[in-house]
Amino acid sequence: MITKTEVIKLITNKIPNSEVFVENLKGNDHLQVTVIASEFNGLSLVKQHQLVYSALKEELASEAIHALALKTETPN
């Protein structure tokens, strides 16, 4: 099991200055995550998602996170 705080820490370590919002959809292993980061400027949606997935690689592989609904944005 992984906590919201741990998910936020993993993503912000990989993408500094990002805003991360985590919501449990079902249990603690089905998550909806929104990441807002200026680092996404100029990146395709696929590249943005790959950057977030790379921060959570171990947790996804071990199924600590079983399902991830991901939304990425750049700041307004």
PyMOL Python script that loads the backbone (N, CA, C, O; Angstrom):
from pymol import cmd

cmd.read_pdbstr("""\
ATOM      1  N   MET A   1       0.844  -1.172   0.000  1.00  0.00           N
ATOM      2  CA  MET A   1       0.000   0.000   0.000  1.00  0.00           C
ATOM      3  C   MET A   1       0.895   1.243   0.000  1.00  0.00           C
ATOM      4  O   MET A   1       1.929   1.279   0.667  1.00  0.00           O
ATOM      5  N   ILE A   2       0.481   2.248  -0.753  1.00  0.00           N
ATOM      6  CA  ILE A   2       1.235   3.496  -0.843  1.00  0.00           C
ATOM      7  C   ILE A   2       0.308   4.638  -0.426  1.00  0.00           C
ATOM      8  O   ILE A   2      -0.889   4.615  -0.714  1.00  0.00           O
ATOM      9  N   THR A   3       0.865   5.619   0.244  1.00  0.00           N
ATOM     10  CA  THR A   3       0.053   6.739   0.702  1.00  0.00           C
ATOM     11  C   THR A   3       0.081   7.881  -0.315  1.00  0.00           C
ATOM     12  O   THR A   3       0.958   7.943  -1.177  1.00  0.00           O
ATOM     13  N   LYS A   4      -0.891   8.779  -0.196  1.00  0.00           N
ATOM     14  CA  LYS A   4      -0.925   9.959  -1.062  1.00  0.00           C
ATOM     15  C   LYS A   4       0.361  10.765  -0.909  1.00  0.00           C
ATOM     16  O   LYS A   4       0.923  11.249  -1.891  1.00  0.00           O
ATOM     17  N   THR A   5       0.816  10.904   0.327  1.00  0.00           N
ATOM     18  CA  THR A   5       2.032  11.663   0.603  1.00  0.00           C
ATOM     19  C   THR A   5       3.245  11.060  -0.098  1.00  0.00           C
ATOM     20  O   THR A   5       4.083  11.787  -0.633  1.00  0.00           O
ATOM     21  N   GLU A   6       3.337   9.740  -0.096  1.00  0.00           N
ATOM     22  CA  GLU A   6       4.460   9.067  -0.770  1.00  0.00           C
ATOM     23  C   GLU A   6       4.415   9.298  -2.279  1.00  0.00           C
ATOM     24  O   GLU A   6       5.454   9.520  -2.901  1.00  0.00           O
ATOM     25  N   VAL A   7       3.223   9.247  -2.870  1.00  0.00           N
ATOM     26  CA  VAL A   7       3.078   9.490  -4.310  1.00  0.00           C
ATOM     27  C   VAL A   7       3.501  10.915  -4.640  1.00  0.00           C
ATOM     28  O   VAL A   7       4.240  11.145  -5.597  1.00  0.00           O
ATOM     29  N   ILE A   8       3.037  11.858  -3.852  1.00  0.00           N
ATOM     30  CA  ILE A   8       3.396  13.265  -4.081  1.00  0.00           C
ATOM     31  C   ILE A   8       4.905  13.444  -3.980  1.00  0.00           C
ATOM     32  O   ILE A   8       5.501  14.134  -4.807  1.00  0.00           O
ATOM     33  N   LYS A   9       5.531  12.831  -2.976  1.00  0.00           N
ATOM     34  CA  LYS A   9       6.982  12.959  -2.792  1.00  0.00           C
ATOM     35  C   LYS A   9       7.749  12.365  -3.968  1.00  0.00           C
ATOM     36  O   LYS A   9       8.703  12.972  -4.455  1.00  0.00           O
ATOM     37  N   LEU A  10       7.343  11.189  -4.426  1.00  0.00           N
ATOM     38  CA  LEU A  10       8.032  10.559  -5.552  1.00  0.00           C
ATOM     39  C   LEU A  10       7.965  11.432  -6.811  1.00  0.00           C
ATOM     40  O   LEU A  10       8.957  11.584  -7.524  1.00  0.00           O
ATOM     41  N   ILE A  11       6.793  11.997  -7.070  1.00  0.00           N
ATOM     42  CA  ILE A  11       6.636  12.820  -8.281  1.00  0.00           C
ATOM     43  C   ILE A  11       7.387  14.135  -8.142  1.00  0.00           C
ATOM     44  O   ILE A  11       8.055  14.563  -9.083  1.00  0.00           O
ATOM     45  N   THR A  12       7.292  14.787  -6.985  1.00  0.00           N
ATOM     46  CA  THR A  12       7.982  16.074  -6.825  1.00  0.00           C
ATOM     47  C   THR A  12       9.498  15.910  -6.775  1.00  0.00           C
ATOM     48  O   THR A  12      10.228  16.845  -7.107  1.00  0.00           O
ATOM     49  N   ASN A  13       9.985  14.728  -6.363  1.00  0.00           N
ATOM     50  CA  ASN A  13      11.431  14.480  -6.436  1.00  0.00           C
ATOM     51  C   ASN A  13      11.891  14.411  -7.889  1.00  0.00           C
ATOM     52  O   ASN A  13      12.984  14.870  -8.219  1.00  0.00           O
ATOM     53  N   LYS A  14      11.058  13.839  -8.756  1.00  0.00           N
ATOM     54  CA  LYS A  14      11.389  13.698 -10.184  1.00  0.00           C
ATOM     55  C   LYS A  14      11.114  14.995 -10.945  1.00  0.00           C
ATOM     56  O   LYS A  14      11.854  15.360 -11.859  1.00  0.00           O
ATOM     57  N   ILE A  15      10.034  15.689 -10.554  1.00  0.00           N
ATOM     58  CA  ILE A  15       9.619  16.915 -11.244  1.00  0.00           C
ATOM     59  C   ILE A  15       9.513  18.029 -10.201  1.00  0.00           C
ATOM     60  O   ILE A  15       8.421  18.322  -9.714  1.00  0.00           O
ATOM     61  N   PRO A  16      10.648  18.652  -9.857  1.00  0.00           N
ATOM     62  CA  PRO A  16      10.624  19.703  -8.833  1.00  0.00           C
ATOM     63  C   PRO A  16       9.693  20.856  -9.223  1.00  0.00           C
ATOM     64  O   PRO A  16       9.498  21.137 -10.406  1.00  0.00           O
ATOM     65  N   ASN A  17       9.138  21.500  -8.241  1.00  0.00           N
ATOM     66  CA  ASN A  17       8.237  22.653  -8.420  1.00  0.00           C
ATOM     67  C   ASN A  17       6.920  22.276  -9.065  1.00  0.00           C
ATOM     68  O   ASN A  17       6.192  23.153  -9.530  1.00  0.00           O
ATOM     69  N   SER A  18       6.594  20.986  -9.106  1.00  0.00           N
ATOM     70  CA  SER A  18       5.302  20.580  -9.654  1.00  0.00           C
ATOM     71  C   SER A  18       4.240  20.613  -8.555  1.00  0.00           C
ATOM     72  O   SER A  18       4.545  20.493  -7.368  1.00  0.00           O
ATOM     73  N   GLU A  19       2.997  20.778  -8.976  1.00  0.00           N
ATOM     74  CA  GLU A  19       1.860  20.652  -8.072  1.00  0.00           C
ATOM     75  C   GLU A  19       1.250  19.285  -8.350  1.00  0.00           C
ATOM     76  O   GLU A  19       0.974  18.942  -9.500  1.00  0.00           O
ATOM     77  N   VAL A  20       1.044  18.513  -7.300  1.00  0.00           N
ATOM     78  CA  VAL A  20       0.550  17.147  -7.457  1.00  0.00           C
ATOM     79  C   VAL A  20      -0.680  16.959  -6.580  1.00  0.00           C
ATOM     80  O   VAL A  20      -0.671  17.278  -5.391  1.00  0.00           O
ATOM     81  N   PHE A  21      -1.735  16.437  -7.190  1.00  0.00           N
ATOM     82  CA  PHE A  21      -2.972  16.159  -6.478  1.00  0.00           C
ATOM     83  C   PHE A  21      -3.292  14.684  -6.653  1.00  0.00           C
ATOM     84  O   PHE A  21      -3.298  14.177  -7.775  1.00  0.00           O
ATOM     85  N   VAL A  22      -3.556  13.993  -5.549  1.00  0.00           N
ATOM     86  CA  VAL A  22      -3.800  12.554  -5.571  1.00  0.00           C
ATOM     87  C   VAL A  22      -5.156  12.275  -4.937  1.00  0.00           C
ATOM     88  O   VAL A  22      -5.481  12.793  -3.869  1.00  0.00           O
ATOM     89  N   GLU A  23      -5.937  11.445  -5.619  1.00  0.00           N
ATOM     90  CA  GLU A  23      -7.239  11.032  -5.100  1.00  0.00           C
ATOM     91  C   GLU A  23      -7.326   9.509  -5.175  1.00  0.00           C
ATOM     92  O   GLU A  23      -6.990   8.910  -6.197  1.00  0.00           O
ATOM     93  N   ASN A  24      -7.777   8.894  -4.095  1.00  0.00           N
ATOM     94  CA  ASN A  24      -8.006   7.445  -4.096  1.00  0.00           C
ATOM     95  C   ASN A  24      -9.332   7.171  -4.789  1.00  0.00           C
ATOM     96  O   ASN A  24     -10.364   7.716  -4.396  1.00  0.00           O
ATOM     97  N   LEU A  25      -9.309   6.337  -5.809  1.00  0.00           N
ATOM     98  CA  LEU A  25     -10.534   5.976  -6.512  1.00  0.00           C
ATOM     99  C   LEU A  25     -11.160   4.716  -5.922  1.00  0.00           C
ATOM    100  O   LEU A  25     -12.382   4.611  -5.816  1.00  0.00           O
ATOM    101  N   LYS A  26     -10.317   3.767  -5.543  1.00  0.00           N
ATOM    102  CA  LYS A  26     -10.783   2.496  -4.984  1.00  0.00           C
ATOM    103  C   LYS A  26      -9.643   1.926  -4.167  1.00  0.00           C
ATOM    104  O   LYS A  26      -8.589   1.594  -4.711  1.00  0.00           O
ATOM    105  N   GLY A  27      -9.847   1.809  -2.866  1.00  0.00           N
ATOM    106  CA  GLY A  27      -8.748   1.353  -2.029  1.00  0.00           C
ATOM    107  C   GLY A  27      -7.620   2.356  -2.082  1.00  0.00           C
ATOM    108  O   GLY A  27      -7.842   3.528  -2.388  1.00  0.00           O
ATOM    109  N   ASN A  28      -6.429   1.918  -1.793  1.00  0.00           N
ATOM    110  CA  ASN A  28      -5.272   2.809  -1.892  1.00  0.00           C
ATOM    111  C   ASN A  28      -4.391   2.468  -3.073  1.00  0.00           C
ATOM    112  O   ASN A  28      -3.292   3.008  -3.199  1.00  0.00           O
ATOM    113  N   ASP A  29      -4.860   1.566  -3.957  1.00  0.00           N
ATOM    114  CA  ASP A  29      -4.019   1.194  -5.093  1.00  0.00           C
ATOM    115  C   ASP A  29      -4.606   1.610  -6.441  1.00  0.00           C
ATOM    116  O   ASP A  29      -3.998   1.349  -7.480  1.00  0.00           O
ATOM    117  N   HIS A  30      -5.770   2.248  -6.444  1.00  0.00           N
ATOM    118  CA  HIS A  30      -6.372   2.818  -7.648  1.00  0.00           C
ATOM    119  C   HIS A  30      -6.396   4.326  -7.450  1.00  0.00           C
ATOM    120  O   HIS A  30      -7.185   4.843  -6.659  1.00  0.00           O
ATOM    121  N   LEU A  31      -5.534   5.027  -8.169  1.00  0.00           N
ATOM    122  CA  LEU A  31      -5.340   6.446  -7.927  1.00  0.00           C
ATOM    123  C   LEU A  31      -5.645   7.296  -9.141  1.00  0.00           C
ATOM    124  O   LEU A  31      -5.454   6.880 -10.284  1.00  0.00           O
ATOM    125  N   GLN A  32      -6.126   8.500  -8.862  1.00  0.00           N
ATOM    126  CA  GLN A  32      -6.237   9.538  -9.883  1.00  0.00           C
ATOM    127  C   GLN A  32      -5.235  10.614  -9.491  1.00  0.00           C
ATOM    128  O   GLN A  32      -5.303  11.168  -8.394  1.00  0.00           O
ATOM    129  N   VAL A  33      -4.304  10.907 -10.392  1.00  0.00           N
ATOM    130  CA  VAL A  33      -3.236  11.855 -10.102  1.00  0.00           C
ATOM    131  C   VAL A  33      -3.251  12.966 -11.149  1.00  0.00           C
ATOM    132  O   VAL A  33      -3.312  12.710 -12.351  1.00  0.00           O
ATOM    133  N   THR A  34      -3.192  14.202 -10.661  1.00  0.00           N
ATOM    134  CA  THR A  34      -3.059  15.367 -11.529  1.00  0.00           C
ATOM    135  C   THR A  34      -1.730  16.022 -11.210  1.00  0.00           C
ATOM    136  O   THR A  34      -1.422  16.291 -10.049  1.00  0.00           O
ATOM    137  N   VAL A  35      -0.940  16.278 -12.253  1.00  0.00           N
ATOM    138  CA  VAL A  35       0.361  16.919 -12.072  1.00  0.00           C
ATOM    139  C   VAL A  35       0.394  18.172 -12.942  1.00  0.00           C
ATOM    140  O   VAL A  35       0.146  18.115 -14.146  1.00  0.00           O
ATOM    141  N   ILE A  36       0.703  19.296 -12.313  1.00  0.00           N
ATOM    142  CA  ILE A  36       0.832  20.571 -13.018  1.00  0.00           C
ATOM    143  C   ILE A  36       2.294  20.993 -12.903  1.00  0.00           C
ATOM    144  O   ILE A  36       2.810  21.169 -11.799  1.00  0.00           O
ATOM    145  N   ALA A  37       2.959  21.153 -14.050  1.00  0.00           N
ATOM    146  CA  ALA A  37       4.394  21.457 -14.018  1.00  0.00           C
ATOM    147  C   ALA A  37       4.813  22.243 -15.255  1.00  0.00           C
ATOM    148  O   ALA A  37       4.385  21.955 -16.373  1.00  0.00           O
ATOM    149  N   SER A  38       5.653  23.234 -15.029  1.00  0.00           N
ATOM    150  CA  SER A  38       6.188  24.007 -16.157  1.00  0.00           C
ATOM    151  C   SER A  38       7.135  23.150 -16.993  1.00  0.00           C
ATOM    152  O   SER A  38       7.378  23.456 -18.161  1.00  0.00           O
ATOM    153  N   GLU A  39       7.672  22.079 -16.404  1.00  0.00           N
ATOM    154  CA  GLU A  39       8.548  21.160 -17.137  1.00  0.00           C
ATOM    155  C   GLU A  39       7.836  20.492 -18.311  1.00  0.00           C
ATOM    156  O   GLU A  39       8.488  19.966 -19.213  1.00  0.00           O
ATOM    157  N   PHE A  40       6.518  20.509 -18.304  1.00  0.00           N
ATOM    158  CA  PHE A  40       5.741  19.898 -19.384  1.00  0.00           C
ATOM    159  C   PHE A  40       5.663  20.786 -20.626  1.00  0.00           C
ATOM    160  O   PHE A  40       5.246  20.324 -21.688  1.00  0.00           O
ATOM    161  N   ASN A  41       6.061  22.059 -20.505  1.00  0.00           N
ATOM    162  CA  ASN A  41       6.011  22.966 -21.656  1.00  0.00           C
ATOM    163  C   ASN A  41       6.816  22.384 -22.810  1.00  0.00           C
ATOM    164  O   ASN A  41       7.981  22.018 -22.648  1.00  0.00           O
ATOM    165  N   GLY A  42       6.190  22.303 -23.965  1.00  0.00           N
ATOM    166  CA  GLY A  42       6.857  21.810 -25.165  1.00  0.00           C
ATOM    167  C   GLY A  42       6.897  20.297 -25.293  1.00  0.00           C
ATOM    168  O   GLY A  42       7.367  19.781 -26.307  1.00  0.00           O
ATOM    169  N   LEU A  43       6.415  19.571 -24.289  1.00  0.00           N
ATOM    170  CA  LEU A  43       6.394  18.107 -24.364  1.00  0.00           C
ATOM    171  C   LEU A  43       5.032  17.615 -24.828  1.00  0.00           C
ATOM    172  O   LEU A  43       4.003  18.199 -24.488  1.00  0.00           O
ATOM    173  N   SER A  44       5.030  16.544 -25.600  1.00  0.00           N
ATOM    174  CA  SER A  44       3.757  15.930 -25.992  1.00  0.00           C
ATOM    175  C   SER A  44       3.107  15.323 -24.759  1.00  0.00           C
ATOM    176  O   SER A  44       3.765  15.120 -23.738  1.00  0.00           O
ATOM    177  N   LEU A  45       1.824  15.037 -24.854  1.00  0.00           N
ATOM    178  CA  LEU A  45       1.103  14.414 -23.749  1.00  0.00           C
ATOM    179  C   LEU A  45       1.741  13.079 -23.370  1.00  0.00           C
ATOM    180  O   LEU A  45       1.847  12.747 -22.190  1.00  0.00           O
ATOM    181  N   VAL A  46       2.162  12.322 -24.375  1.00  0.00           N
ATOM    182  CA  VAL A  46       2.817  11.035 -24.119  1.00  0.00           C
ATOM    183  C   VAL A  46       4.100  11.244 -23.317  1.00  0.00           C
ATOM    184  O   VAL A  46       4.342  10.517 -22.354  1.00  0.00           O
ATOM    185  N   LYS A  47       4.919  12.211 -23.690  1.00  0.00           N
ATOM    186  CA  LYS A  47       6.174  12.486 -22.982  1.00  0.00           C
ATOM    187  C   LYS A  47       5.907  12.975 -21.559  1.00  0.00           C
ATOM    188  O   LYS A  47       6.644  12.629 -20.635  1.00  0.00           O
ATOM    189  N   GLN A  48       4.863  13.772 -21.381  1.00  0.00           N
ATOM    190  CA  GLN A  48       4.489  14.230 -20.044  1.00  0.00           C
ATOM    191  C   GLN A  48       4.145  13.042 -19.158  1.00  0.00           C
ATOM    192  O   GLN A  48       4.614  12.943 -18.024  1.00  0.00           O
ATOM    193  N   HIS A  49       3.323  12.142 -19.683  1.00  0.00           N
ATOM    194  CA  HIS A  49       2.907  10.966 -18.917  1.00  0.00           C
ATOM    195  C   HIS A  49       4.091  10.043 -18.648  1.00  0.00           C
ATOM    196  O   HIS A  49       4.195   9.477 -17.559  1.00  0.00           O
ATOM    197  N   GLN A  50       4.979   9.885 -19.618  1.00  0.00           N
ATOM    198  CA  GLN A  50       6.162   9.044 -19.411  1.00  0.00           C
ATOM    199  C   GLN A  50       7.037   9.579 -18.284  1.00  0.00           C
ATOM    200  O   GLN A  50       7.624   8.804 -17.529  1.00  0.00           O
ATOM    201  N   LEU A  51       7.125  10.897 -18.171  1.00  0.00           N
ATOM    202  CA  LEU A  51       7.914  11.508 -17.109  1.00  0.00           C
ATOM    203  C   LEU A  51       7.323  11.176 -15.738  1.00  0.00           C
ATOM    204  O   LEU A  51       8.057  10.864 -14.801  1.00  0.00           O
ATOM    205  N   VAL A  52       5.992  11.243 -15.624  1.00  0.00           N
ATOM    206  CA  VAL A  52       5.338  10.908 -14.355  1.00  0.00           C
ATOM    207  C   VAL A  52       5.462   9.412 -14.072  1.00  0.00           C
ATOM    208  O   VAL A  52       5.769   9.014 -12.948  1.00  0.00           O
ATOM    209  N   TYR A  53       5.224   8.583 -15.092  1.00  0.00           N
ATOM    210  CA  TYR A  53       5.348   7.130 -14.903  1.00  0.00           C
ATOM    211  C   TYR A  53       6.755   6.747 -14.450  1.00  0.00           C
ATOM    212  O   TYR A  53       6.916   5.828 -13.647  1.00  0.00           O
ATOM    213  N   SER A  54       7.769   7.440 -14.953  1.00  0.00           N
ATOM    214  CA  SER A  54       9.141   7.121 -14.556  1.00  0.00           C
ATOM    215  C   SER A  54       9.363   7.401 -13.066  1.00  0.00           C
ATOM    216  O   SER A  54      10.189   6.745 -12.432  1.00  0.00           O
ATOM    217  N   ALA A  55       8.638   8.360 -12.509  1.00  0.00           N
ATOM    218  CA  ALA A  55       8.749   8.657 -11.082  1.00  0.00           C
ATOM    219  C   ALA A  55       8.098   7.567 -10.233  1.00  0.00           C
ATOM    220  O   ALA A  55       8.457   7.376  -9.071  1.00  0.00           O
ATOM    221  N   LEU A  56       7.141   6.859 -10.824  1.00  0.00           N
ATOM    222  CA  LEU A  56       6.369   5.847 -10.090  1.00  0.00           C
ATOM    223  C   LEU A  56       6.667   4.433 -10.572  1.00  0.00           C
ATOM    224  O   LEU A  56       5.912   3.505 -10.282  1.00  0.00           O
ATOM    225  N   LYS A  57       7.769   4.263 -11.307  1.00  0.00           N
ATOM    226  CA  LYS A  57       8.087   2.992 -11.962  1.00  0.00           C
ATOM    227  C   LYS A  57       8.066   1.802 -11.004  1.00  0.00           C
ATOM    228  O   LYS A  57       7.434   0.787 -11.294  1.00  0.00           O
ATOM    229  N   GLU A  58       8.738   1.916  -9.885  1.00  0.00           N
ATOM    230  CA  GLU A  58       8.806   0.792  -8.944  1.00  0.00           C
ATOM    231  C   GLU A  58       7.447   0.486  -8.325  1.00  0.00           C
ATOM    232  O   GLU A  58       7.096  -0.677  -8.133  1.00  0.00           O
ATOM    233  N   GLU A  59       6.692   1.523  -8.016  1.00  0.00           N
ATOM    234  CA  GLU A  59       5.387   1.334  -7.387  1.00  0.00           C
ATOM    235  C   GLU A  59       4.389   0.702  -8.359  1.00  0.00           C
ATOM    236  O   GLU A  59       3.524  -0.071  -7.948  1.00  0.00           O
ATOM    237  N   LEU A  60       4.509   1.024  -9.625  1.00  0.00           N
ATOM    238  CA  LEU A  60       3.643   0.402 -10.638  1.00  0.00           C
ATOM    239  C   LEU A  60       4.067  -1.046 -10.877  1.00  0.00           C
ATOM    240  O   LEU A  60       3.217  -1.925 -11.020  1.00  0.00           O
ATOM    241  N   ALA A  61       5.368  -1.297 -10.921  1.00  0.00           N
ATOM    242  CA  ALA A  61       5.865  -2.660 -11.165  1.00  0.00           C
ATOM    243  C   ALA A  61       5.505  -3.607 -10.024  1.00  0.00           C
ATOM    244  O   ALA A  61       5.197  -4.776 -10.257  1.00  0.00           O
ATOM    245  N   SER A  62       5.543  -3.110  -8.808  1.00  0.00           N
ATOM    246  CA  SER A  62       5.237  -3.951  -7.642  1.00  0.00           C
ATOM    247  C   SER A  62       3.735  -4.020  -7.362  1.00  0.00           C
ATOM    248  O   SER A  62       3.290  -4.746  -6.474  1.00  0.00           O
ATOM    249  N   GLU A  63       2.964  -3.255  -8.132  1.00  0.00           N
ATOM    250  CA  GLU A  63       1.514  -3.133  -7.983  1.00  0.00           C
ATOM    251  C   GLU A  63       1.107  -2.499  -6.658  1.00  0.00           C
ATOM    252  O   GLU A  63      -0.014  -2.707  -6.194  1.00  0.00           O
ATOM    253  N   ALA A  64       2.008  -1.723  -6.042  1.00  0.00           N
ATOM    254  CA  ALA A  64       1.602  -0.867  -4.927  1.00  0.00           C
ATOM    255  C   ALA A  64       0.579   0.122  -5.472  1.00  0.00           C
ATOM    256  O   ALA A  64      -0.349   0.530  -4.774  1.00  0.00           O
ATOM    257  N   ILE A  65       0.770   0.499  -6.736  1.00  0.00           N
ATOM    258  CA  ILE A  65      -0.242   1.250  -7.490  1.00  0.00           C
ATOM    259  C   ILE A  65      -0.729   0.298  -8.569  1.00  0.00           C
ATOM    260  O   ILE A  65       0.009  -0.041  -9.494  1.00  0.00           O
ATOM    261  N   HIS A  66      -1.969  -0.126  -8.444  1.00  0.00           N
ATOM    262  CA  HIS A  66      -2.529  -1.094  -9.391  1.00  0.00           C
ATOM    263  C   HIS A  66      -3.099  -0.409 -10.625  1.00  0.00           C
ATOM    264  O   HIS A  66      -2.950  -0.908 -11.740  1.00  0.00           O
ATOM    265  N   ALA A  67      -3.754   0.738 -10.427  1.00  0.00           N
ATOM    266  CA  ALA A  67      -4.342   1.490 -11.542  1.00  0.00           C
ATOM    267  C   ALA A  67      -4.069   2.959 -11.335  1.00  0.00           C
ATOM    268  O   ALA A  67      -4.161   3.466 -10.217  1.00  0.00           O
ATOM    269  N   LEU A  68      -3.730   3.650 -12.420  1.00  0.00           N
ATOM    270  CA  LEU A  68      -3.389   5.071 -12.346  1.00  0.00           C
ATOM    271  C   LEU A  68      -4.106   5.837 -13.450  1.00  0.00           C
ATOM    272  O   LEU A  68      -3.864   5.622 -14.637  1.00  0.00           O
ATOM    273  N   ALA A  69      -4.994   6.733 -13.032  1.00  0.00           N
ATOM    274  CA  ALA A  69      -5.619   7.668 -13.971  1.00  0.00           C
ATOM    275  C   ALA A  69      -4.789   8.952 -13.861  1.00  0.00           C
ATOM    276  O   ALA A  69      -4.691   9.545 -12.787  1.00  0.00           O
ATOM    277  N   LEU A  70      -4.199   9.371 -14.975  1.00  0.00           N
ATOM    278  CA  LEU A  70      -3.229  10.466 -14.936  1.00  0.00           C
ATOM    279  C   LEU A  70      -3.668  11.629 -15.799  1.00  0.00           C
ATOM    280  O   LEU A  70      -4.107  11.455 -16.936  1.00  0.00           O
ATOM    281  N   LYS A  71      -3.541  12.835 -15.229  1.00  0.00           N
ATOM    282  CA  LYS A  71      -3.817  14.066 -15.965  1.00  0.00           C
ATOM    283  C   LYS A  71      -2.621  14.975 -15.754  1.00  0.00           C
ATOM    284  O   LYS A  71      -2.190  15.194 -14.622  1.00  0.00           O
ATOM    285  N   THR A  72      -2.081  15.510 -16.857  1.00  0.00           N
ATOM    286  CA  THR A  72      -0.951  16.432 -16.760  1.00  0.00           C
ATOM    287  C   THR A  72      -1.326  17.748 -17.415  1.00  0.00           C
ATOM    288  O   THR A  72      -2.064  17.790 -18.400  1.00  0.00           O
ATOM    289  N   GLU A  73      -0.792  18.831 -16.837  1.00  0.00           N
ATOM    290  CA  GLU A  73      -1.086  20.174 -17.334  1.00  0.00           C
ATOM    291  C   GLU A  73       0.133  21.059 -17.136  1.00  0.00           C
ATOM    292  O   GLU A  73       1.018  20.757 -16.336  1.00  0.00           O
ATOM    293  N   THR A  74       0.161  22.162 -17.884  1.00  0.00           N
ATOM    294  CA  THR A  74       1.144  23.208 -17.627  1.00  0.00           C
ATOM    295  C   THR A  74       0.438  24.308 -16.848  1.00  0.00           C
ATOM    296  O   THR A  74      -0.775  24.474 -16.978  1.00  0.00           O
ATOM    297  N   PRO A  75       1.178  25.063 -16.039  1.00  0.00           N
ATOM    298  CA  PRO A  75       0.543  26.141 -15.267  1.00  0.00           C
ATOM    299  C   PRO A  75      -0.003  27.216 -16.194  1.00  0.00           C
ATOM    300  O   PRO A  75       0.521  27.444 -17.285  1.00  0.00           O
ATOM    301  N   ASN A  76      -1.061  27.870 -15.741  1.00  0.00           N
ATOM    302  CA  ASN A  76      -1.666  28.963 -16.546  1.00  0.00           C
ATOM    303  C   ASN A  76      -0.876  30.233 -16.414  1.00  0.00           C
ATOM    304  O   ASN A  76      -1.232  31.247 -17.014  1.00  0.00           O
TER     305      ASN A  76
END
""", "prot")
cmd.dss("prot")
cmd.show_as("cartoon", "prot")
cmd.util.cbc("prot")
cmd.orient("prot")
